[in-house]
Amino acid sequence: MRNELNETRLIDEYLFGQLNEEERRSFDAHLLCNEAFAEKVDRQRSTHRLIRLFARKIQRRRLEAIHRTLLTEPEFAHYIKNIFA
């Protein structure tokens, strides 16, 4: 289990560009030589992408709720209308 956590951390550091030049070269070589490892990196990259998409979706919902709330406030709605009038 510990090795898997270390490997996950190393892949994260690679994907986030946190490895130094020597570590990155070693990682790249390992990617080329080990197909199973390359698949793990691809899966982790996909996981990061899904997390970002999910976070954006949550943020969009929060912003839409704030927008609806603000536009139901008469003073704010009037202020916005005056800006664009």
VMD Tcl script that draws the C-alpha trace (Angstrom):
set ca {
  {0.00 0.00 0.00}
  {2.82 2.38 0.87}
  {4.45 1.85 -2.52}
  {1.18 2.64 -4.29}
  {0.84 5.89 -2.34}
  {4.41 6.86 -3.17}
  {3.81 6.07 -6.83}
  {0.62 8.14 -6.84}
  {2.48 11.05 -5.23}
  {5.28 10.77 -7.80}
  {2.79 10.75 -10.69}
  {1.03 13.80 -9.22}
  {4.35 15.63 -8.93}
  {5.09 14.75 -12.56}
  {1.68 15.86 -13.80}
  {1.90 19.12 -11.85}
  {5.44 19.83 -13.10}
  {7.00 19.60 -9.64}
  {9.88 17.23 -10.47}
  {13.40 18.51 -11.03}
  {15.11 17.83 -14.34}
  {16.79 14.59 -13.25}
  {13.61 13.20 -11.68}
  {11.59 14.12 -14.77}
  {14.04 12.39 -17.10}
  {13.98 9.27 -14.95}
  {10.19 9.38 -14.89}
  {10.02 9.79 -18.67}
  {12.33 6.82 -19.14}
  {10.16 4.72 -16.83}
  {7.09 5.76 -18.86}
  {8.72 4.55 -22.06}
  {9.87 1.24 -20.61}
  {6.85 0.27 -18.55}
  {3.50 0.14 -20.32}
  {1.55 -0.63 -17.13}
  {3.06 2.42 -15.46}
  {2.21 4.57 -18.49}
  {-1.40 3.40 -18.20}
  {-1.45 4.41 -14.52}
  {-0.20 7.86 -15.47}
  {-2.91 8.17 -18.13}
  {-5.60 7.10 -15.65}
  {-4.36 9.58 -13.07}
  {-4.26 12.35 -15.70}
  {-7.87 11.51 -16.62}
  {-8.83 11.54 -12.95}
  {-7.35 15.02 -12.55}
  {-9.31 16.18 -15.58}
  {-12.57 14.80 -14.17}
  {-11.92 16.43 -10.80}
  {-11.36 19.80 -12.50}
  {-14.56 19.43 -14.54}
  {-16.55 18.48 -11.44}
  {-15.10 21.43 -9.51}
  {-16.03 23.80 -12.35}
  {-19.56 22.44 -12.36}
  {-19.88 23.03 -8.62}
  {-18.42 26.53 -8.94}
  {-20.80 27.34 -11.80}
  {-23.78 26.27 -9.66}
  {-22.58 28.45 -6.78}
  {-22.14 31.46 -9.04}
  {-25.56 30.96 -10.61}
  {-27.12 30.81 -7.12}
  {-25.36 34.04 -6.16}
  {-26.49 35.63 -9.41}
  {-30.12 34.64 -8.82}
  {-29.95 35.89 -5.23}
  {-28.47 39.24 -6.23}
  {-30.96 39.84 -8.99}
  {-33.85 39.27 -6.59}
  {-32.51 42.09 -4.41}
  {-34.32 45.22 -5.68}
  {-31.46 47.63 -4.90}
  {-28.86 45.49 -6.65}
  {-31.08 44.86 -9.69}
  {-31.73 48.61 -9.98}
  {-28.00 49.36 -9.64}
  {-27.11 46.88 -12.41}
  {-29.84 48.21 -14.70}
  {-28.48 51.74 -14.23}
  {-24.97 50.64 -15.15}
  {-26.07 49.22 -18.48}
  {-28.78 51.77 -19.24}
}
mol new
graphics top color blue
foreach p $ca { graphics top sphere $p radius 0.5 }
foreach p [lrange $ca 0 end-1] q [lrange $ca 1 end] { graphics top cylinder $p $q radius 0.2 }
display resetview
